[in-house]
């Protein structure tokens, strides 16, 4: 809390303080700018919930999804802290809370979405490429030696095998069920549609999400918090602390990796038309 905020509180001129954590980006385990994962997010959440007098914690979600594991870990950390500190969590959806982004959003006690935001996409996707004919045309011979008959599952340079696809489908079904069970546990009777509509991987606008029970209301951060806590409410952004490891990475390899990651992230956003 800054000096001016401290002085206002001392003089009784300020209202309640609401810490705000912004979760923006694709969800992935690797540590890059614009990525969400438990290692990057956990310190922000801990600081937000440490505000003892705060009547609530606000979390802004803007994510097209990504890693199922990191989505679950972040969601669980939010719930663990909320239960430990006995604080309600208000989640605000901006452009998107889709797939893993929606998984995280459901950790909130309430989900407030912009009318034009995108919510849902409760499903699992596994995507890749096949280059079998490319190798044949270039005259390149692929040589693969494995210990374990399934070690080369979905090798992009080998013909796709039905048994590989079946194994991937089983894995996707398992992960999808974890997602479904979490949403049902968190949203419960607030869901207003059947499973065969809600859990197909389809996504909707915030308006339609409200009708389906995926969100609780429509609005934005400042509008809702001022309406609930008064015009003097003080919004305190919880930002990452800059340190040695926040310095830009140097070198061609680092630059190439960042470009590739940016392209990959853009492809995830593009699935939502964003």
Backbone bond lengths (Angstrom), bond angles and torsions (degrees), N, CA, C in turn:
res aa  C-N    CA-C-N  psi(-1)  N-CA   C-N-CA  omega(-1)  CA-C   N-CA-C  phi
1 X - - - 1.462 - - 1.522 109.11 -
2 X 1.325 117.97 131.02 1.449 122.75 -176.58 1.522 112.39 -74.11
3 X 1.346 114.98 170.86 1.466 120.63 -177.01 1.522 111.11 -63.48
4 X 1.357 117.21 -42.56 1.459 119.73 -178.80 1.527 110.96 -63.30
5 X 1.321 116.28 -40.57 1.463 119.85 178.36 1.521 110.64 -64.58
6 X 1.338 115.43 -39.94 1.461 119.79 179.73 1.529 110.38 -63.47
7 X 1.338 116.62 -42.22 1.462 120.76 179.64 1.532 111.02 -64.80
8 X 1.320 116.26 -42.02 1.465 119.26 178.85 1.517 111.48 -60.52
9 X 1.313 116.38 -41.34 1.462 119.36 -179.19 1.525 110.47 -68.09
10 X 1.337 115.85 -37.93 1.461 119.67 178.04 1.517 111.32 -62.79
11 X 1.336 116.20 -35.07 1.460 121.71 -177.44 1.520 112.52 -92.12
12 X 1.314 116.27 3.55 1.452 120.34 177.60 1.515 114.15 68.84
13 X 1.341 116.81 25.69 1.454 120.26 -176.68 1.526 113.52 -98.67
14 X 1.296 118.41 -4.27 1.456 120.08 -176.62 1.520 110.85 -113.43
15 X 1.333 114.84 161.96 1.450 120.87 178.35 1.517 110.58 -98.05
16 X 1.306 117.74 -160.94 1.460 121.54 -179.14 1.532 111.37 -66.18
17 X 1.307 115.26 151.98 1.461 122.48 179.47 1.531 109.19 -99.55
18 X 1.330 115.93 131.00 1.459 120.80 176.64 1.536 108.19 -120.27
19 X 1.327 118.27 112.32 1.465 119.94 175.53 1.527 110.11 -72.67
20 X 1.329 116.09 141.88 1.464 121.55 -176.61 1.521 109.76 -125.01
21 X 1.310 116.21 125.25 1.463 122.22 175.77 1.521 108.27 -111.07
22 X 1.329 116.37 123.51 1.463 121.16 178.74 1.521 109.64 -99.48
23 X 1.322 115.95 121.41 1.460 121.80 178.22 1.520 107.88 -111.34
24 X 1.325 115.02 97.57 1.463 120.96 -174.61 1.521 109.68 -121.82
25 X 1.334 116.80 126.55 1.455 120.03 173.10 1.509 113.21 131.69
26 X 1.327 113.58 178.54 1.458 121.77 176.80 1.524 108.79 -76.46
27 X 1.311 116.94 143.23 1.460 122.24 -177.44 1.529 108.90 -90.62
28 X 1.314 117.13 116.44 1.463 121.78 -177.62 1.517 109.45 -155.93
29 X 1.331 116.06 153.59 1.462 120.36 -174.85 1.515 113.21 -74.10
30 X 1.340 118.11 -28.41 1.458 118.63 -174.92 1.521 111.61 -74.17
31 X 1.323 114.49 147.71 1.455 121.74 -173.91 1.524 110.93 -88.39
32 X 1.316 116.75 95.19 1.460 123.37 177.19 1.518 108.54 -136.40
33 X 1.330 117.88 154.24 1.473 119.98 174.38 1.517 110.42 -57.94
34 X 1.327 115.53 137.88 1.456 119.60 178.58 1.510 114.34 83.54
35 X 1.322 117.89 5.25 1.461 121.60 176.89 1.529 110.07 -105.49
36 X 1.309 115.45 145.47 1.464 121.64 177.39 1.518 109.56 -109.51
37 X 1.324 116.28 129.88 1.458 121.85 174.02 1.521 108.31 -158.28
38 X 1.307 116.19 168.31 1.465 120.04 -173.10 1.529 111.41 -63.05
39 X 1.336 118.24 -34.38 1.463 120.34 -178.83 1.523 111.41 -65.10
40 X 1.322 116.87 -39.73 1.461 120.51 -179.03 1.521 112.34 -79.32
41 X 1.325 116.48 -34.56 1.466 120.93 -172.09 1.527 112.78 -86.50
42 X 1.316 117.80 -34.33 1.471 121.05 -174.42 1.530 113.42 -53.91
43 X 1.345 120.66 -45.74 1.469 119.47 179.50 1.525 112.76 -62.11
44 X 1.333 117.34 -36.19 1.462 120.57 179.02 1.527 110.36 -65.52
45 X 1.319 116.24 -43.31 1.460 120.30 179.72 1.528 111.00 -64.19
46 X 1.316 116.44 -42.49 1.473 119.88 -179.84 1.519 110.79 -60.45
47 X 1.329 116.86 -42.59 1.472 119.87 179.32 1.522 111.14 -66.47
48 X 1.320 116.81 -39.70 1.469 120.05 -178.94 1.525 111.17 -63.42
49 X 1.311 116.98 -43.14 1.464 120.23 -177.70 1.525 112.64 -78.71
50 X 1.323 117.58 -6.30 1.463 120.07 178.98 1.525 112.39 -81.56
51 X 1.352 118.14 -7.53 1.464 121.66 177.24 1.542 108.06 -74.59
52 X 1.309 116.80 96.90 1.470 120.38 -171.19 1.523 113.67 -63.43
53 X 1.333 116.39 -37.21 1.458 119.35 -175.80 1.538 113.02 -86.71
54 X 1.306 117.34 -5.69 1.464 119.88 -178.62 1.518 110.13 -66.55
55 X 1.333 118.37 129.10 1.464 120.21 179.91 1.519 113.00 -74.73
56 X 1.327 118.22 -14.38 1.463 121.81 -179.95 1.518 108.62 -163.58
57 X 1.324 115.23 166.01 1.466 122.23 172.06 1.521 107.56 -117.22
58 X 1.323 116.76 132.45 1.460 121.73 179.21 1.526 109.64 -104.99
59 X 1.319 115.70 133.71 1.456 121.39 177.76 1.524 108.12 -124.67
60 X 1.322 116.10 125.13 1.462 121.73 178.06 1.521 107.93 -99.65
61 X 1.323 116.69 120.97 1.460 121.68 -179.17 1.515 109.44 -107.93
62 X 1.322 115.12 129.79 1.459 121.51 176.42 1.521 106.74 -144.74
63 X 1.341 116.22 83.29 1.461 120.18 -173.45 1.525 111.07 -148.65
64 X 1.349 116.43 138.79 1.462 120.39 176.00 1.519 113.04 -86.88
65 X 1.337 116.73 -2.79 1.454 120.16 179.26 1.515 112.35 114.39
66 X 1.334 115.46 -161.32 1.453 121.17 -177.91 1.512 110.68 146.15
67 X 1.317 117.21 -132.62 1.460 122.76 -174.98 1.526 112.38 -61.05
68 X 1.333 115.62 125.80 1.464 120.36 177.44 1.525 110.99 -66.64
69 X 1.316 116.86 -37.87 1.466 121.05 -178.94 1.522 110.68 -66.11
70 X 1.335 117.36 -49.54 1.460 120.35 -179.25 1.532 111.28 -64.43
71 X 1.320 117.36 -35.18 1.472 120.82 176.98 1.522 110.60 -60.85
72 X 1.340 116.07 -45.73 1.459 119.72 -179.69 1.518 111.59 -67.13
73 X 1.332 117.37 -40.33 1.465 120.56 -179.37 1.533 111.32 -63.98
74 X 1.326 116.96 -42.55 1.466 120.22 178.40 1.521 110.61 -65.38
75 X 1.324 116.86 -44.12 1.466 120.88 179.60 1.520 111.40 -60.80
76 X 1.323 115.39 -44.82 1.465 119.53 -179.47 1.522 110.98 -64.23
77 X 1.351 117.23 -39.00 1.463 119.24 179.29 1.531 110.84 -64.22
78 X 1.308 117.05 -39.14 1.467 120.44 177.36 1.526 110.36 -60.49
79 X 1.334 116.24 -47.10 1.466 119.34 -178.61 1.529 111.57 -67.17
80 X 1.328 117.35 -39.93 1.467 120.29 179.43 1.529 110.64 -60.35
81 X 1.330 117.21 -45.04 1.455 121.20 -179.84 1.528 111.57 -68.79
82 X 1.330 115.97 -39.40 1.465 119.29 179.00 1.529 110.72 -62.01
83 X 1.315 116.39 -42.17 1.467 120.50 179.52 1.531 111.08 -70.03
84 X 1.326 115.99 -39.90 1.467 120.15 -179.16 1.523 111.64 -63.93
85 X 1.338 116.98 -41.09 1.465 121.57 -176.15 1.530 112.56 -98.45
86 X 1.323 116.12 -1.37 1.469 121.39 178.68 1.531 111.51 53.97
87 X 1.334 115.35 49.75 1.468 120.96 -179.75 1.525 110.19 -121.68
88 X 1.323 117.49 136.10 1.465 120.13 174.43 1.527 110.57 -70.95
89 X 1.322 115.77 148.62 1.456 121.98 179.91 1.526 108.69 -115.87
90 X 1.326 115.49 122.50 1.459 121.32 176.94 1.519 108.28 -105.28
91 X 1.324 116.64 119.82 1.460 121.29 -179.71 1.524 109.22 -103.59
92 X 1.330 115.54 130.19 1.466 121.91 178.95 1.527 108.57 -113.93
93 X 1.315 116.11 124.45 1.464 121.32 179.31 1.519 109.05 -95.53
94 X 1.340 116.09 127.65 1.465 120.32 175.67 1.524 108.91 -96.45
95 X 1.317 119.37 -112.11 1.469 120.00 -178.05 1.523 112.24 -62.71
96 X 1.327 117.14 -44.49 1.460 118.58 -174.62 1.522 112.21 -157.42
97 X 1.321 114.71 142.12 1.457 123.18 163.23 1.523 103.96 -131.90
98 X 1.336 114.57 81.89 1.459 120.63 -173.46 1.517 110.11 -117.91
99 X 1.322 115.87 147.55 1.457 122.40 179.46 1.535 109.00 52.95
100 X 1.343 118.18 -119.94 1.464 119.67 179.29 1.510 113.23 -60.77
101 X 1.343 116.79 -28.29 1.456 119.92 175.35 1.515 111.57 -63.53
102 X 1.338 116.55 -37.95 1.462 119.48 176.77 1.533 110.65 -72.78
103 X 1.335 116.34 -34.49 1.471 120.02 175.29 1.527 109.32 -54.52
104 X 1.341 116.53 -46.55 1.461 120.72 179.29 1.525 111.13 -66.56
105 X 1.329 116.86 -41.43 1.472 120.39 -177.91 1.521 111.76 -59.43
106 X 1.324 117.20 -35.04 1.467 119.74 -177.52 1.522 112.97 -71.54
107 X 1.334 117.21 -5.48 1.468 119.29 173.03 1.524 110.63 -71.52
108 X 1.323 117.78 -16.11 1.452 121.28 179.93 1.518 112.62 -76.35
109 X 1.325 115.80 154.24 1.460 120.15 173.44 1.528 110.33 -73.93
110 X 1.321 115.58 -27.69 1.465 121.75 174.37 1.515 108.75 -138.40
111 X 1.333 116.07 145.12 1.459 121.91 174.60 1.522 107.93 -117.91
112 X 1.325 115.98 119.91 1.471 121.86 178.41 1.526 107.24 -113.74
113 X 1.313 117.62 122.09 1.460 121.45 -175.17 1.517 111.26 -115.96
114 X 1.320 115.62 150.44 1.458 119.97 168.35 1.533 107.46 -67.28
115 X 1.323 118.52 144.35 1.469 119.41 -179.58 1.527 113.41 -56.23
116 X 1.335 117.34 -30.71 1.465 121.04 -177.30 1.521 113.39 -98.66
117 X 1.320 117.88 4.92 1.460 120.06 179.47 1.527 110.12 -71.27
118 X 1.332 115.95 168.94 1.463 122.27 178.45 1.520 108.51 -112.84
119 X 1.332 115.52 128.92 1.460 120.50 -179.30 1.533 109.43 -133.08
120 X 1.330 114.39 158.50 1.456 119.37 176.29 1.513 112.66 104.85
121 X 1.344 116.39 -128.49 1.468 122.89 -175.46 1.525 110.19 57.64
122 X 1.325 115.29 49.43 1.463 121.27 -177.39 1.527 108.12 -83.49
123 X 1.305 115.61 88.56 1.457 121.53 -177.42 1.516 109.98 -166.07
124 X 1.327 115.52 -175.38 1.460 121.92 -178.06 1.523 108.08 -133.30
125 X 1.315 116.88 137.39 1.459 121.19 -179.31 1.521 110.21 -128.58
126 X 1.322 115.31 140.31 1.461 122.28 173.85 1.516 106.52 -129.75
127 X 1.323 117.89 118.10 1.461 120.59 -174.92 1.521 110.90 -128.52
128 X 1.320 115.45 150.40 1.456 120.52 178.45 1.517 110.28 -161.43
129 X 1.336 116.23 -166.37 1.456 122.02 -179.30 1.523 109.30 -132.82
130 X 1.327 115.57 157.74 1.455 121.71 174.57 1.522 110.20 -122.96
131 X 1.351 116.64 130.99 1.463 121.09 -175.64 1.534 111.64 -122.76
132 X 1.333 117.04 26.35 1.466 120.29 -174.92 1.519 111.23 -60.83
133 X 1.327 118.28 -50.88 1.462 121.35 -178.26 1.523 111.72 -67.57
134 X 1.329 116.91 -30.61 1.462 119.61 177.36 1.522 111.15 -61.76
135 X 1.327 116.84 -42.55 1.456 120.28 178.31 1.519 110.80 -64.23
136 X 1.338 116.17 -41.78 1.455 119.88 -179.51 1.522 111.51 -61.89
137 X 1.326 116.34 -40.64 1.461 120.28 -177.84 1.524 112.31 -70.69
138 X 1.322 117.03 -30.82 1.460 120.33 -178.57 1.524 112.28 -89.93
139 X 1.326 116.66 -6.52 1.450 120.01 179.36 1.510 114.36 76.36
140 X 1.334 117.43 17.78 1.458 121.97 179.49 1.524 109.43 -89.30
141 X 1.314 116.36 131.32 1.462 121.24 178.97 1.521 110.09 -97.72
142 X 1.320 115.81 128.21 1.471 121.32 179.53 1.522 108.93 -90.29
143 X 1.343 117.62 127.70 1.462 122.53 178.46 1.516 109.39 -121.02
144 X 1.316 116.50 118.73 1.463 121.73 -177.88 1.517 109.08 -129.93
145 X 1.318 117.27 129.67 1.460 122.39 177.93 1.531 107.33 -127.11
146 X 1.312 117.57 122.74 1.464 120.96 -177.23 1.518 111.29 -127.77
147 X 1.313 115.45 156.99 1.452 122.72 168.16 1.523 105.81 -111.71
148 X 1.313 116.15 106.21 1.461 121.13 -171.02 1.524 108.55 115.22
149 X 1.316 116.94 116.95 1.467 120.40 -169.44 1.534 113.43 -66.00
150 X 1.344 117.86 -18.42 1.467 119.83 -178.09 1.531 112.90 -104.78
151 X 1.334 116.42 10.77 1.461 119.24 -175.09 1.521 112.17 -67.25
152 X 1.320 118.57 -24.66 1.467 120.98 -178.58 1.526 112.09 -101.67
153 X 1.327 116.38 29.55 1.462 120.78 179.94 1.526 111.50 -53.52
154 X 1.330 115.98 126.25 1.467 124.13 177.69 1.532 113.03 57.33
155 X 1.320 116.01 35.44 1.465 119.89 171.80 1.527 108.06 -57.85
156 X 1.348 119.09 123.09 1.465 120.79 -174.86 1.522 113.78 -66.19
157 X 1.354 118.14 -13.69 1.453 121.18 -178.30 1.524 112.44 -101.91
158 X 1.345 116.49 4.90 1.461 121.68 177.43 1.523 109.56 -119.95
159 X 1.329 118.61 152.11 1.471 120.48 177.58 1.531 110.76 -57.88
160 X 1.314 115.23 140.75 1.467 120.38 179.40 1.527 109.96 -67.68
161 X 1.348 115.31 135.80 1.456 120.86 -178.65 1.530 109.80 -108.25
162 X 1.331 117.78 135.53 1.476 120.78 -179.12 1.519 112.90 -55.26
163 X 1.332 117.50 -37.00 1.468 119.23 -178.86 1.523 111.65 -67.53
164 X 1.340 117.17 -31.69 1.466 119.99 175.26 1.520 110.76 -65.47
165 X 1.330 116.04 -45.89 1.467 121.12 179.86 1.524 110.14 -61.04
166 X 1.325 117.03 -40.28 1.467 120.69 179.89 1.520 111.24 -62.85
167 X 1.342 117.30 -40.39 1.465 120.19 179.05 1.531 110.79 -66.07
168 X 1.334 116.17 -41.90 1.464 119.82 178.71 1.526 110.10 -62.68
169 X 1.315 116.57 -41.61 1.467 120.77 179.90 1.529 110.67 -61.91
170 X 1.322 117.09 -40.40 1.470 120.27 178.58 1.526 110.37 -63.65
171 X 1.323 115.77 -42.70 1.460 119.42 179.10 1.524 110.51 -63.63
172 X 1.341 117.24 -44.13 1.456 121.08 178.49 1.528 111.15 -59.87
173 X 1.329 116.36 -39.78 1.462 120.48 179.70 1.523 110.98 -62.96
174 X 1.332 116.51 -41.59 1.469 120.41 178.29 1.530 111.01 -61.28
175 X 1.328 116.05 -47.58 1.466 120.51 -178.74 1.525 110.89 -66.58
176 X 1.335 116.30 -39.77 1.465 121.09 178.09 1.526 110.49 -59.69
177 X 1.338 116.38 -40.87 1.462 119.63 -178.78 1.522 111.78 -65.84
178 X 1.337 117.26 -35.25 1.469 120.53 174.79 1.526 109.70 -59.90
179 X 1.326 116.62 -43.94 1.467 122.88 178.64 1.530 110.15 -61.89
180 X 1.324 116.25 -48.99 1.470 120.63 -178.69 1.527 110.83 -60.37
181 X 1.320 116.35 -46.28 1.472 120.36 -177.99 1.539 110.43 -61.72
182 X 1.336 116.57 -39.56 1.471 120.21 179.86 1.531 110.59 -64.51
183 X 1.333 116.65 -47.11 1.464 120.34 -178.93 1.523 110.40 -62.46
184 X 1.318 117.70 -42.51 1.470 120.74 179.54 1.525 111.07 -64.84
185 X 1.327 116.72 -38.64 1.459 120.02 179.60 1.521 110.86 -66.84
186 X 1.341 116.60 -41.98 1.449 120.57 -176.04 1.531 112.99 -79.19
187 X 1.335 117.48 -38.21 1.467 120.40 -174.90 1.526 112.06 -94.85
188 X 1.321 117.87 -32.76 1.464 122.17 174.69 1.515 113.75 53.35
189 X 1.332 114.75 -128.46 1.468 121.06 -175.11 1.526 112.27 -71.13
190 X 1.327 117.34 -7.78 1.467 119.25 178.30 1.525 111.96 -72.38
191 X 1.335 117.12 -20.40 1.461 120.35 176.83 1.522 109.46 -68.85
192 X 1.327 116.95 133.54 1.471 121.34 -172.04 1.521 113.13 -121.20
193 X 1.325 116.80 25.03 1.458 120.06 178.29 1.522 109.07 -146.86
194 X 1.331 115.87 164.86 1.458 121.14 -178.58 1.528 111.36 -76.03
195 X 1.341 114.85 160.29 1.454 120.85 -179.35 1.520 112.15 -57.99
196 X 1.333 117.36 -38.26 1.456 119.79 -175.20 1.529 112.96 -71.23
197 X 1.318 116.96 -3.21 1.459 120.73 171.06 1.529 110.43 -106.19
198 X 1.333 116.25 -47.20 1.462 120.79 -173.10 1.523 113.44 -69.53
199 X 1.329 117.13 -33.87 1.462 120.05 -168.28 1.526 113.31 -111.89
200 X 1.321 116.35 32.77 1.460 121.23 179.06 1.518 113.26 -93.85
201 X 1.325 117.89 -4.42 1.458 121.07 -174.38 1.520 112.85 93.84
202 X 1.342 116.97 -2.48 1.459 120.59 179.07 1.531 109.71 -71.29
203 X 1.335 115.92 151.17 1.462 119.83 175.48 1.516 109.48 -124.38
204 X 1.353 115.24 157.88 1.458 121.67 -172.80 1.521 110.75 -137.06
205 X 1.321 115.26 168.30 1.464 121.19 172.37 1.524 109.12 -72.19
206 X 1.330 115.85 165.40 1.456 119.56 176.71 1.514 111.96 -59.90
207 X 1.334 117.04 -36.67 1.472 121.40 179.26 1.517 110.43 -61.03
208 X 1.331 115.99 -49.04 1.466 119.90 179.63 1.525 110.81 -68.93
209 X 1.336 116.57 -34.92 1.458 120.14 177.67 1.520 111.99 -60.71
210 X 1.333 116.72 -34.70 1.465 120.81 176.26 1.524 110.53 -65.74
211 X 1.320 117.00 -42.06 1.466 120.83 178.98 1.528 111.66 -63.59
212 X 1.329 116.20 -34.31 1.465 120.95 -177.78 1.532 112.76 -85.06
213 X 1.320 116.94 -8.38 1.463 120.37 -178.95 1.511 114.06 83.82
214 X 1.331 117.23 13.07 1.466 120.62 177.33 1.522 111.30 -77.49
215 X 1.318 117.86 -25.37 1.463 122.97 174.82 1.522 108.15 -129.57
216 X 1.344 115.73 163.84 1.466 120.13 -174.93 1.519 113.59 -98.47
217 X 1.333 117.13 -27.75 1.461 119.80 -179.81 1.515 108.76 -163.39
218 X 1.327 115.31 172.14 1.462 122.12 178.20 1.523 109.22 -112.62
219 X 1.319 116.33 143.19 1.456 120.01 179.55 1.512 110.34 160.56
220 X 1.336 116.01 -171.73 1.456 120.51 177.06 1.520 109.83 -130.98
221 X 1.315 114.44 168.72 1.464 121.99 -172.78 1.524 113.33 -52.84
222 X 1.331 117.70 -57.39 1.461 121.13 -174.54 1.529 111.61 -66.21
223 X 1.314 116.21 -42.80 1.465 120.53 -179.45 1.526 111.47 -59.37
224 X 1.326 115.93 -48.92 1.470 120.42 -175.14 1.526 111.00 -69.92
225 X 1.329 117.38 -45.56 1.469 119.34 -176.69 1.521 112.45 -67.06
226 X 1.329 118.16 -36.22 1.466 120.07 176.45 1.524 111.07 -69.28
227 X 1.316 116.87 -36.59 1.462 120.05 178.90 1.526 110.83 -66.02
228 X 1.319 117.00 -34.97 1.469 120.33 -175.74 1.522 113.37 -87.85
229 X 1.333 116.24 -36.72 1.462 119.31 -171.73 1.518 113.96 -116.06
230 X 1.332 117.86 3.95 1.456 121.09 175.67 1.520 112.97 95.87
231 X 1.330 114.90 162.74 1.460 121.20 -176.82 1.524 112.75 -66.51
232 X 1.333 117.42 -21.37 1.465 120.01 -178.56 1.534 112.94 -90.04
233 X 1.323 117.11 5.97 1.462 119.46 179.70 1.530 109.16 -57.99
234 X 1.307 115.98 138.51 1.464 121.70 -178.48 1.527 109.28 -109.36
235 X 1.325 115.87 118.62 1.459 121.41 -179.07 1.527 108.93 -94.12
236 X 1.318 116.58 121.76 1.467 121.49 -176.03 1.531 109.31 -114.28
237 X 1.341 117.54 104.51 1.467 120.03 177.75 1.528 111.12 -66.98
238 X 1.310 116.57 135.95 1.457 122.14 176.25 1.521 107.26 -101.62
239 X 1.325 116.68 105.09 1.462 121.72 -174.82 1.526 110.59 -106.40
240 X 1.332 116.78 153.91 1.476 119.61 176.64 1.520 110.61 -62.11
241 X 1.307 116.14 141.78 1.460 120.55 176.14 1.526 108.87 -79.86
242 X 1.314 116.30 132.32 1.459 120.22 179.51 1.527 109.70 -83.08
243 X 1.312 114.88 136.01 1.451 119.74 179.79 1.510 110.99 -149.41
244 X 1.317 116.14 -161.33 1.446 121.32 -177.15 1.513 111.89 -58.24
245 X 1.345 116.79 -42.10 1.454 120.03 -173.88 1.518 112.78 -82.07
246 X 1.326 117.78 1.05 1.456 120.45 176.51 1.526 111.63 -94.47
247 X 1.367 116.58 -0.57 1.446 119.49 178.07 1.522 110.14 -67.93
248 X 1.340 118.55 148.59 1.456 120.48 -178.82 1.519 111.49 -62.65
249 X 1.336 115.95 143.54 1.451 120.85 177.89 1.517 109.00 -80.18
250 X 1.333 115.86 142.82 1.446 120.88 -175.71 1.521 110.21 -114.47
251 X 1.329 116.45 159.39 1.451 120.66 175.71 1.511 112.53 106.46
252 X 1.334 115.45 157.40 1.461 120.83 -177.23 1.522 111.85 -65.25
253 X 1.336 116.44 -41.01 1.463 119.86 -178.77 1.525 111.18 -62.10
254 X 1.338 115.12 -43.11 1.464 119.34 179.54 1.519 110.27 -64.78
255 X 1.340 115.81 -43.01 1.465 119.59 179.40 1.518 111.04 -62.68
256 X 1.322 116.77 -43.62 1.466 120.82 179.68 1.522 110.78 -62.73
257 X 1.343 115.54 -41.30 1.463 119.27 178.98 1.513 112.22 -64.08
258 X 1.348 115.65 -39.97 1.462 119.65 179.45 1.524 111.24 -66.31
259 X 1.328 117.10 -39.26 1.465 120.51 178.19 1.516 110.36 -64.22
260 X 1.333 116.29 -45.25 1.466 119.82 179.26 1.524 111.08 -62.03
261 X 1.345 116.28 -40.89 1.466 119.83 179.69 1.519 110.76 -65.54
262 X 1.341 116.42 -39.25 1.463 120.09 178.92 1.518 111.04 -63.43
263 X 1.331 116.90 -42.13 1.467 120.84 177.98 1.525 110.37 -63.12
264 X 1.332 116.03 -43.13 1.462 119.88 179.15 1.523 111.22 -62.51
265 X 1.336 116.34 -43.16 1.461 120.22 179.26 1.526 111.01 -62.89
266 X 1.343 115.97 -42.32 1.465 119.42 -179.72 1.521 110.78 -62.20
267 X 1.337 117.48 -34.53 1.464 119.61 179.57 1.524 111.60 -66.40
268 X 1.335 116.62 -32.93 1.465 119.70 177.81 1.528 110.59 -69.18
269 X 1.351 116.19 -45.29 1.455 120.04 176.88 1.530 110.73 -61.88
270 X 1.337 116.68 -38.11 1.472 120.65 -175.26 1.525 112.62 -63.12
271 X 1.342 116.26 -25.74 1.472 118.27 178.18 1.525 112.00 -62.04
272 X 1.333 115.06 -22.20 1.473 120.10 179.06 1.512 111.48 -98.96
273 X 1.318 116.69 2.27 1.460 119.95 -177.44 1.507 113.51 76.50
274 X 1.351 117.35 23.03 1.460 122.73 -177.86 1.513 111.15 -111.84
